């Protein structure tokens, strides 16, 4: 008997959080014996989607501004109608070639409205396919707030008309979808909470650092890394620092950070063993993205979070405040962040005991696979 086929669409526009979370889920699906094709639409990211996963790479688009309202191609040029139409056609061709049993669309319709030019045609193709595959939305637990009037009702209508289930990648004891999506009650019958999609416990690190400052994908976050570099000069020189700029930090910014580096400070763009490094570190300074927080909760490392707020973003602030309320993190402001802020927060974190085990459900990838396997079994019964 052939393995059930999964067609998984993910579009990352600025950071790498969406592709990282989708990759963890895809790996769990492969481990569960499913045949997985991941369709990516952003810039390539080393190590993702991962081993054993089939991939279809659409011509890349990125956010042309921090508000995520515009799209540009890989060279930064505005994405025109001809370019987008070609992407749409490639996506539909990939769907028909894969003949999936299950389609997963990451974020949409709760987010990624910019991609409606290709996702609405995909929904139409799914609706008329014979046999029709199951259609699932894969969404993080905390949504962006400050949405325009009517957006939530539009999302509910799309879920009711097209989606068999909404996979909410969170622990309902930590945060529930209705906390940031007021119309959740209208689609409550479609919701499946999976737990947080955190990595499995990491192996022992191959090298250790006292303090790790990281900027996720690096498209934003140069100020965070710069403030950490300056703070290192204000603290004892025997503390080992690792600064991870992210693969998407513009080259001029990376070059500027590289100048006059102290001997106890190491600067890199990316470390595939980031979860292991956190396990060996005493303090982490980072934004409050979903995947970074998942890494931190597994590690026992003390967390200092600098939530991303540019363009009116609210998601990371909500997450950081929930963690702070549980005494799992301290918070620094992104706007006006200084080396003095970082120094004071690091000193406080170094004086605190190592973070103990957390009670949150962190096995979201495996539970997602189990939910999908169960849905496939029900459809065959």
SEZAPA-656749 format. One record per residue (C-alpha): residue number from 0; residue in one letter; x, y, z. Coordinates in steps of 0.02 Angstrom, whole numbers, plus 50000, padded with zeros to 5 digits. Example, Ala and Ser with C-alpha at 12.3 -4.5 7.8 and 13.67 -1.06 7.14 Angstrom:
REM residues 2
nr 0	rest a	c1 50615	c2 49775	c3 50390
nr 1	rest s	c1 50684	c2 49947	c3 50357
REM end
This chain:
REM residues 381
nr 0	rest x	c1 50000	c2 50000	c3 50000
nr 1	rest x	c1 50070	c2 50170	c3 49952
nr 2	rest x	c1 50097	c2 50299	c3 50088
nr 3	rest x	c1 49968	c2 50438	c3 50101
nr 4	rest x	c1 50026	c2 50594	c3 50009
nr 5	rest x	c1 50039	c2 50763	c3 50095
nr 6	rest x	c1 50052	c2 50928	c3 49999
nr 7	rest x	c1 50114	c2 51065	c3 50117
nr 8	rest x	c1 50119	c2 51248	c3 50061
nr 9	rest x	c1 50224	c2 51372	c3 50161
nr 10	rest x	c1 50272	c2 51550	c3 50119
nr 11	rest x	c1 50399	c2 51645	c3 50224
nr 12	rest x	c1 50414	c2 51830	c3 50183
nr 13	rest x	c1 50533	c2 51911	c3 50308
nr 14	rest x	c1 50603	c2 51796	c3 50441
nr 15	rest x	c1 50623	c2 51607	c3 50436
nr 16	rest x	c1 50496	c2 51562	c3 50571
nr 17	rest x	c1 50362	c2 51497	c3 50453
nr 18	rest x	c1 50478	c2 51384	c3 50354
nr 19	rest x	c1 50564	c2 51323	c3 50513
nr 20	rest x	c1 50400	c2 51272	c3 50597
nr 21	rest x	c1 50333	c2 51193	c3 50437
nr 22	rest x	c1 50495	c2 51096	c3 50418
nr 23	rest x	c1 50482	c2 51024	c3 50592
nr 24	rest x	c1 50304	c2 50969	c3 50554
nr 25	rest x	c1 50354	c2 50898	c3 50384
nr 26	rest x	c1 50494	c2 50797	c3 50465
nr 27	rest x	c1 50372	c2 50725	c3 50591
nr 28	rest x	c1 50253	c2 50678	c3 50449
nr 29	rest x	c1 50394	c2 50589	c3 50357
nr 30	rest x	c1 50443	c2 50500	c3 50518
nr 31	rest x	c1 50263	c2 50440	c3 50531
nr 32	rest x	c1 50278	c2 50359	c3 50359
nr 33	rest x	c1 50188	c2 50490	c3 50255
nr 34	rest x	c1 50244	c2 50548	c3 50082
nr 35	rest x	c1 50272	c2 50736	c3 50102
nr 36	rest x	c1 50295	c2 50871	c3 49971
nr 37	rest x	c1 50332	c2 51044	c3 50039
nr 38	rest x	c1 50302	c2 51191	c3 49922
nr 39	rest x	c1 50408	c2 51341	c3 49972
nr 40	rest x	c1 50387	c2 51518	c3 49908
nr 41	rest x	c1 50523	c2 51617	c3 49996
nr 42	rest x	c1 50711	c2 51635	c3 49986
nr 43	rest x	c1 50807	c2 51472	c3 50014
nr 44	rest x	c1 50856	c2 51438	c3 50194
nr 45	rest x	c1 51000	c2 51317	c3 50232
nr 46	rest x	c1 50939	c2 51155	c3 50311
nr 47	rest x	c1 50755	c2 51175	c3 50269
nr 48	rest x	c1 50635	c2 51093	c3 50233
nr 49	rest x	c1 50742	c2 50943	c3 50288
nr 50	rest x	c1 50790	c2 50765	c3 50243
nr 51	rest x	c1 50662	c2 50647	c3 50169
nr 52	rest x	c1 50547	c2 50787	c3 50113
nr 53	rest x	c1 50508	c2 50816	c3 49930
nr 54	rest x	c1 50516	c2 51000	c3 49885
nr 55	rest x	c1 50445	c2 51116	c3 49754
nr 56	rest x	c1 50525	c2 51289	c3 49757
nr 57	rest x	c1 50418	c2 51423	c3 49678
nr 58	rest x	c1 50504	c2 51581	c3 49613
nr 59	rest x	c1 50539	c2 51672	c3 49776
nr 60	rest x	c1 50444	c2 51823	c3 49842
nr 61	rest x	c1 50488	c2 51923	c3 49997
nr 62	rest x	c1 50404	c2 52063	c3 50095
nr 63	rest x	c1 50444	c2 52230	c3 50015
nr 64	rest x	c1 50414	c2 52319	c3 50181
nr 65	rest x	c1 50405	c2 52278	c3 50367
nr 66	rest x	c1 50215	c2 52293	c3 50361
nr 67	rest x	c1 50209	c2 52140	c3 50246
nr 68	rest x	c1 50088	c2 52229	c3 50129
nr 69	rest x	c1 50193	c2 52220	c3 49970
nr 70	rest x	c1 50285	c2 52082	c3 49877
nr 71	rest x	c1 50453	c2 52088	c3 49790
nr 72	rest x	c1 50552	c2 51958	c3 49695
nr 73	rest x	c1 50718	c2 51887	c3 49755
nr 74	rest x	c1 50811	c2 52039	c3 49685
nr 75	rest x	c1 50700	c2 52163	c3 49774
nr 76	rest x	c1 50599	c2 52215	c3 49622
nr 77	rest x	c1 50410	c2 52234	c3 49643
nr 78	rest x	c1 50324	c2 52071	c3 49595
nr 79	rest x	c1 50220	c2 52109	c3 49441
nr 80	rest x	c1 50063	c2 52023	c3 49376
nr 81	rest x	c1 50156	c2 51916	c3 49249
nr 82	rest x	c1 50278	c2 51853	c3 49381
nr 83	rest x	c1 50137	c2 51812	c3 49503
nr 84	rest x	c1 50033	c2 51726	c3 49370
nr 85	rest x	c1 50180	c2 51614	c3 49327
nr 86	rest x	c1 50197	c2 51569	c3 49512
nr 87	rest x	c1 50012	c2 51528	c3 49523
nr 88	rest x	c1 50023	c2 51413	c3 49373
nr 89	rest x	c1 50175	c2 51323	c3 49443
nr 90	rest x	c1 50085	c2 51296	c3 49609
nr 91	rest x	c1 49932	c2 51223	c3 49523
nr 92	rest x	c1 50041	c2 51111	c3 49415
nr 93	rest x	c1 50130	c2 51048	c3 49572
nr 94	rest x	c1 49964	c2 51012	c3 49657
nr 95	rest x	c1 49896	c2 50911	c3 49511
nr 96	rest x	c1 50061	c2 50816	c3 49493
nr 97	rest x	c1 50065	c2 50771	c3 49678
nr 98	rest x	c1 49885	c2 50706	c3 49684
nr 99	rest x	c1 49885	c2 50725	c3 49874
nr 100	rest x	c1 49771	c2 50647	c3 50002
nr 101	rest x	c1 49794	c2 50795	c3 50118
nr 102	rest x	c1 49837	c2 50977	c3 50081
nr 103	rest x	c1 49907	c2 51087	c3 50221
nr 104	rest x	c1 49917	c2 51275	c3 50196
nr 105	rest x	c1 50025	c2 51364	c3 50323
nr 106	rest x	c1 49951	c2 51525	c3 50398
nr 107	rest x	c1 49812	c2 51554	c3 50270
nr 108	rest x	c1 49673	c2 51606	c3 50286
nr 109	rest x	c1 49722	c2 51683	c3 50455
nr 110	rest x	c1 49872	c2 51764	c3 50374
nr 111	rest x	c1 49965	c2 51777	c3 50208
nr 112	rest x	c1 49824	c2 51875	c3 50124
nr 113	rest x	c1 49957	c2 51937	c3 50002
nr 114	rest x	c1 49960	c2 51762	c3 49928
nr 115	rest x	c1 49775	c2 51754	c3 49883
nr 116	rest x	c1 49822	c2 51773	c3 49700
nr 117	rest x	c1 49881	c2 51592	c3 49704
nr 118	rest x	c1 49796	c2 51519	c3 49857
nr 119	rest x	c1 49617	c2 51555	c3 49804
nr 120	rest x	c1 49647	c2 51465	c3 49638
nr 121	rest x	c1 49724	c2 51322	c3 49738
nr 122	rest x	c1 49568	c2 51312	c3 49848
nr 123	rest x	c1 49462	c2 51303	c3 49690
nr 124	rest x	c1 49570	c2 51163	c3 49620
nr 125	rest x	c1 49556	c2 51066	c3 49783
nr 126	rest x	c1 49366	c2 51086	c3 49784
nr 127	rest x	c1 49349	c2 51009	c3 49611
nr 128	rest x	c1 49481	c2 50873	c3 49627
nr 129	rest x	c1 49425	c2 50691	c3 49617
nr 130	rest x	c1 49445	c2 50626	c3 49747
nr 131	rest x	c1 49448	c2 50787	c3 49847
nr 132	rest x	c1 49594	c2 50792	c3 49971
nr 133	rest x	c1 49571	c2 50844	c3 50151
nr 134	rest x	c1 49618	c2 51028	c3 50172
nr 135	rest x	c1 49697	c2 51090	c3 50333
nr 136	rest x	c1 49756	c2 51261	c3 50392
nr 137	rest x	c1 49916	c2 51259	c3 50495
nr 138	rest x	c1 49922	c2 51411	c3 50608
nr 139	rest x	c1 50024	c2 51468	c3 50757
nr 140	rest x	c1 49937	c2 51497	c3 50922
nr 141	rest x	c1 49952	c2 51688	c3 50924
nr 142	rest x	c1 49892	c2 51790	c3 50777
nr 143	rest x	c1 49934	c2 51967	c3 50726
nr 144	rest x	c1 49807	c2 52088	c3 50798
nr 145	rest x	c1 49754	c2 52259	c3 50731
nr 146	rest x	c1 49676	c2 52177	c3 50579
nr 147	rest x	c1 49567	c2 52281	c3 50465
nr 148	rest x	c1 49379	c2 52276	c3 50487
nr 149	rest x	c1 49301	c2 52127	c3 50401
nr 150	rest x	c1 49459	c2 52022	c3 50393
nr 151	rest x	c1 49406	c2 51902	c3 50530
nr 152	rest x	c1 49235	c2 51872	c3 50451
nr 153	rest x	c1 49319	c2 51838	c3 50284
nr 154	rest x	c1 49434	c2 51713	c3 50369
nr 155	rest x	c1 49288	c2 51623	c3 50451
nr 156	rest x	c1 49197	c2 51612	c3 50284
nr 157	rest x	c1 49349	c2 51535	c3 50199
nr 158	rest x	c1 49371	c2 51408	c3 50339
nr 159	rest x	c1 49188	c2 51358	c3 50335
nr 160	rest x	c1 49184	c2 51346	c3 50145
nr 161	rest x	c1 49347	c2 51255	c3 50114
nr 162	rest x	c1 49442	c2 51187	c3 50265
nr 163	rest x	c1 49413	c2 51022	c3 50354
nr 164	rest x	c1 49516	c2 51071	c3 50507
nr 165	rest x	c1 49625	c2 51208	c3 50580
nr 166	rest x	c1 49783	c2 51145	c3 50663
nr 167	rest x	c1 49824	c2 51268	c3 50803
nr 168	rest x	c1 50005	c2 51243	c3 50850
nr 169	rest x	c1 49994	c2 51288	c3 51033
nr 170	rest x	c1 49953	c2 51231	c3 51208
nr 171	rest x	c1 49779	c2 51294	c3 51255
nr 172	rest x	c1 49837	c2 51309	c3 51437
nr 173	rest x	c1 49964	c2 51440	c3 51379
nr 174	rest x	c1 49863	c2 51537	c3 51250
nr 175	rest x	c1 49705	c2 51501	c3 51154
nr 176	rest x	c1 49662	c2 51553	c3 50977
nr 177	rest x	c1 49516	c2 51659	c3 51037
nr 178	rest x	c1 49638	c2 51769	c3 51134
nr 179	rest x	c1 49693	c2 51847	c3 50969
nr 180	rest x	c1 49553	c2 51792	c3 50850
nr 181	rest x	c1 49383	c2 51852	c3 50917
nr 182	rest x	c1 49275	c2 51746	c3 50800
nr 183	rest x	c1 49352	c2 51580	c3 50853
nr 184	rest x	c1 49185	c2 51517	c3 50921
nr 185	rest x	c1 49116	c2 51514	c3 50743
nr 186	rest x	c1 49245	c2 51385	c3 50689
nr 187	rest x	c1 49271	c2 51295	c3 50855
nr 188	rest x	c1 49217	c2 51130	c3 50778
nr 189	rest x	c1 49365	c2 51137	c3 50657
nr 190	rest x	c1 49502	c2 51172	c3 50786
nr 191	rest x	c1 49634	c2 51043	c3 50832
nr 192	rest x	c1 49764	c2 51100	c3 50960
nr 193	rest x	c1 49929	c2 51012	c3 50930
nr 194	rest x	c1 50042	c2 51082	c3 51066
nr 195	rest x	c1 50190	c2 51195	c3 51028
nr 196	rest x	c1 50299	c2 51137	c3 50883
nr 197	rest x	c1 50463	c2 51137	c3 50978
nr 198	rest x	c1 50616	c2 51036	c3 50928
nr 199	rest x	c1 50655	c2 50871	c3 51014
nr 200	rest x	c1 50777	c2 50885	c3 51160
nr 201	rest x	c1 50943	c2 50938	c3 51086
nr 202	rest x	c1 51105	c2 50841	c3 51104
nr 203	rest x	c1 51250	c2 50907	c3 51206
nr 204	rest x	c1 51333	c2 51057	c3 51121
nr 205	rest x	c1 51499	c2 51037	c3 51032
nr 206	rest x	c1 51553	c2 51205	c3 51105
nr 207	rest x	c1 51484	c2 51317	c3 51241
nr 208	rest x	c1 51451	c2 51502	c3 51259
nr 209	rest x	c1 51390	c2 51597	c3 51411
nr 210	rest x	c1 51277	c2 51716	c3 51315
nr 211	rest x	c1 51197	c2 51692	c3 51143
nr 212	rest x	c1 51114	c2 51837	c3 51053
nr 213	rest x	c1 51015	c2 51789	c3 50898
nr 214	rest x	c1 50910	c2 51881	c3 50770
nr 215	rest x	c1 50810	c2 51740	c3 50690
nr 216	rest x	c1 50813	c2 51755	c3 50502
nr 217	rest x	c1 50905	c2 51920	c3 50516
nr 218	rest x	c1 50803	c2 52024	c3 50395
nr 219	rest x	c1 50773	c2 52130	c3 50550
nr 220	rest x	c1 50868	c2 52126	c3 50713
nr 221	rest x	c1 51033	c2 52213	c3 50673
nr 222	rest x	c1 51001	c2 52332	c3 50818
nr 223	rest x	c1 50979	c2 52187	c3 50939
nr 224	rest x	c1 51144	c2 52108	c3 50886
nr 225	rest x	c1 51231	c2 52278	c3 50890
nr 226	rest x	c1 51169	c2 52315	c3 51066
nr 227	rest x	c1 51226	c2 52142	c3 51123
nr 228	rest x	c1 51399	c2 52170	c3 51048
nr 229	rest x	c1 51414	c2 52335	c3 51140
nr 230	rest x	c1 51350	c2 52258	c3 51303
nr 231	rest x	c1 51485	c2 52124	c3 51292
nr 232	rest x	c1 51615	c2 52262	c3 51306
nr 233	rest x	c1 51534	c2 52323	c3 51468
nr 234	rest x	c1 51534	c2 52153	c3 51552
nr 235	rest x	c1 51678	c2 52042	c3 51613
nr 236	rest x	c1 51792	c2 51986	c3 51472
nr 237	rest x	c1 51791	c2 51804	c3 51527
nr 238	rest x	c1 51610	c2 51785	c3 51471
nr 239	rest x	c1 51598	c2 51699	c3 51301
nr 240	rest x	c1 51472	c2 51777	c3 51181
nr 241	rest x	c1 51400	c2 51708	c3 51019
nr 242	rest x	c1 51309	c2 51830	c3 50906
nr 243	rest x	c1 51200	c2 51748	c3 50771
nr 244	rest x	c1 51147	c2 51880	c3 50645
nr 245	rest x	c1 51032	c2 51770	c3 50539
nr 246	rest x	c1 51060	c2 51722	c3 50357
nr 247	rest x	c1 50957	c2 51868	c3 50288
nr 248	rest x	c1 51048	c2 52011	c3 50373
nr 249	rest x	c1 51105	c2 52130	c3 50234
nr 250	rest x	c1 51291	c2 52111	c3 50198
nr 251	rest x	c1 51336	c2 52292	c3 50240
nr 252	rest x	c1 51258	c2 52271	c3 50412
nr 253	rest x	c1 51350	c2 52108	c3 50441
nr 254	rest x	c1 51515	c2 52187	c3 50387
nr 255	rest x	c1 51486	c2 52333	c3 50507
nr 256	rest x	c1 51452	c2 52215	c3 50652
nr 257	rest x	c1 51611	c2 52117	c3 50611
nr 258	rest x	c1 51725	c2 52266	c3 50641
nr 259	rest x	c1 51820	c2 52283	c3 50805
nr 260	rest x	c1 51757	c2 52118	c3 50874
nr 261	rest x	c1 51819	c2 52079	c3 51051
nr 262	rest x	c1 51913	c2 51914	c3 51073
nr 263	rest x	c1 51775	c2 51843	c3 51185
nr 264	rest x	c1 51640	c2 51878	c3 51053
nr 265	rest x	c1 51604	c2 51769	c3 50900
nr 266	rest x	c1 51491	c2 51828	c3 50759
nr 267	rest x	c1 51411	c2 51706	c3 50635
nr 268	rest x	c1 51263	c2 51713	c3 50516
nr 269	rest x	c1 51187	c2 51544	c3 50557
nr 270	rest x	c1 51213	c2 51391	c3 50668
nr 271	rest x	c1 51118	c2 51234	c3 50625
nr 272	rest x	c1 51153	c2 51171	c3 50801
nr 273	rest x	c1 51068	c2 51323	c3 50881
nr 274	rest x	c1 50957	c2 51217	c3 50997
nr 275	rest x	c1 51111	c2 51124	c3 51062
nr 276	rest x	c1 51204	c2 51287	c3 51088
nr 277	rest x	c1 51058	c2 51354	c3 51191
nr 278	rest x	c1 51066	c2 51199	c3 51299
nr 279	rest x	c1 51245	c2 51242	c3 51344
nr 280	rest x	c1 51218	c2 51430	c3 51366
nr 281	rest x	c1 51174	c2 51525	c3 51523
nr 282	rest x	c1 51079	c2 51670	c3 51442
nr 283	rest x	c1 50992	c2 51697	c3 51275
nr 284	rest x	c1 50948	c2 51867	c3 51200
nr 285	rest x	c1 50828	c2 51855	c3 51055
nr 286	rest x	c1 50667	c2 51910	c3 50978
nr 287	rest x	c1 50509	c2 51819	c3 51034
nr 288	rest x	c1 50471	c2 51722	c3 50876
nr 289	rest x	c1 50377	c2 51558	c3 50889
nr 290	rest x	c1 50522	c2 51443	c3 50845
nr 291	rest x	c1 50654	c2 51531	c3 50947
nr 292	rest x	c1 50541	c2 51522	c3 51099
nr 293	rest x	c1 50515	c2 51336	c3 51066
nr 294	rest x	c1 50703	c2 51312	c3 51065
nr 295	rest x	c1 50719	c2 51411	c3 51226
nr 296	rest x	c1 50584	c2 51313	c3 51318
nr 297	rest x	c1 50676	c2 51152	c3 51280
nr 298	rest x	c1 50846	c2 51219	c3 51333
nr 299	rest x	c1 50837	c2 51277	c3 51514
nr 300	rest x	c1 50929	c2 51435	c3 51462
nr 301	rest x	c1 50875	c2 51600	c3 51541
nr 302	rest x	c1 50783	c2 51704	c3 51411
nr 303	rest x	c1 50788	c2 51890	c3 51375
nr 304	rest x	c1 50659	c2 51930	c3 51241
nr 305	rest x	c1 50654	c2 52083	c3 51128
nr 306	rest x	c1 50485	c2 52069	c3 51038
nr 307	rest x	c1 50476	c2 52127	c3 50857
nr 308	rest x	c1 50352	c2 52272	c3 50846
nr 309	rest x	c1 50394	c2 52359	c3 50679
nr 310	rest x	c1 50248	c2 52385	c3 50562
nr 311	rest x	c1 50123	c2 52367	c3 50705
nr 312	rest x	c1 50167	c2 52185	c3 50741
nr 313	rest x	c1 50088	c2 52120	c3 50903
nr 314	rest x	c1 50115	c2 51932	c3 50900
nr 315	rest x	c1 50287	c2 51927	c3 50981
nr 316	rest x	c1 50236	c2 52048	c3 51118
nr 317	rest x	c1 50089	c2 51938	c3 51168
nr 318	rest x	c1 50201	c2 51785	c3 51174
nr 319	rest x	c1 50337	c2 51872	c3 51274
nr 320	rest x	c1 50214	c2 51942	c3 51401
nr 321	rest x	c1 50136	c2 51769	c3 51427
nr 322	rest x	c1 50308	c2 51696	c3 51457
nr 323	rest x	c1 50357	c2 51836	c3 51574
nr 324	rest x	c1 50198	c2 51806	c3 51675
nr 325	rest x	c1 50255	c2 51625	c3 51697
nr 326	rest x	c1 50429	c2 51683	c3 51749
nr 327	rest x	c1 50501	c2 51603	c3 51592
nr 328	rest x	c1 50575	c2 51762	c3 51516
nr 329	rest x	c1 50620	c2 51945	c3 51542
nr 330	rest x	c1 50574	c2 52077	c3 51413
nr 331	rest x	c1 50671	c2 52221	c3 51336
nr 332	rest x	c1 50596	c2 52349	c3 51215
nr 333	rest x	c1 50644	c2 52341	c3 51031
nr 334	rest x	c1 50623	c2 52529	c3 51010
nr 335	rest x	c1 50761	c2 52623	c3 51098
nr 336	rest x	c1 50858	c2 52465	c3 51144
nr 337	rest x	c1 51031	c2 52510	c3 51213
nr 338	rest x	c1 51185	c2 52418	c3 51270
nr 339	rest x	c1 51146	c2 52475	c3 51447
nr 340	rest x	c1 50976	c2 52389	c3 51439
nr 341	rest x	c1 51059	c2 52228	c3 51379
nr 342	rest x	c1 51198	c2 52237	c3 51509
nr 343	rest x	c1 51075	c2 52256	c3 51653
nr 344	rest x	c1 50962	c2 52116	c3 51591
nr 345	rest x	c1 51111	c2 51998	c3 51565
nr 346	rest x	c1 51177	c2 52032	c3 51740
nr 347	rest x	c1 51005	c2 51991	c3 51812
nr 348	rest x	c1 50991	c2 51831	c3 51710
nr 349	rest x	c1 51167	c2 51773	c3 51755
nr 350	rest x	c1 51124	c2 51792	c3 51940
nr 351	rest x	c1 50964	c2 51688	c3 51924
nr 352	rest x	c1 50958	c2 51498	c3 51935
nr 353	rest x	c1 50949	c2 51397	c3 51775
nr 354	rest x	c1 50772	c2 51380	c3 51706
nr 355	rest x	c1 50689	c2 51218	c3 51760
nr 356	rest x	c1 50575	c2 51105	c3 51657
nr 357	rest x	c1 50417	c2 51187	c3 51590
nr 358	rest x	c1 50242	c2 51114	c3 51597
nr 359	rest x	c1 50190	c2 51170	c3 51422
nr 360	rest x	c1 50153	c2 51042	c3 51286
nr 361	rest x	c1 50303	c2 51051	c3 51169
nr 362	rest x	c1 50268	c2 50897	c3 51061
nr 363	rest x	c1 50167	c2 50985	c3 50926
nr 364	rest x	c1 50256	c2 50911	c3 50775
nr 365	rest x	c1 50224	c2 50730	c3 50825
nr 366	rest x	c1 50046	c2 50768	c3 50879
nr 367	rest x	c1 50012	c2 50854	c3 50713
nr 368	rest x	c1 50067	c2 50696	c3 50624
nr 369	rest x	c1 49954	c2 50592	c3 50735
nr 370	rest x	c1 49804	c2 50705	c3 50702
nr 371	rest x	c1 49830	c2 50697	c3 50514
nr 372	rest x	c1 49855	c2 50509	c3 50517
nr 373	rest x	c1 49692	c2 50493	c3 50614
nr 374	rest x	c1 49599	c2 50603	c3 50489
nr 375	rest x	c1 49663	c2 50497	c3 50345
nr 376	rest x	c1 49607	c2 50339	c3 50433
nr 377	rest x	c1 49433	c2 50412	c3 50463
nr 378	rest x	c1 49415	c2 50457	c3 50279
nr 379	rest x	c1 49458	c2 50279	c3 50228
nr 380	rest x	c1 49341	c2 50198	c3 50355
REM end
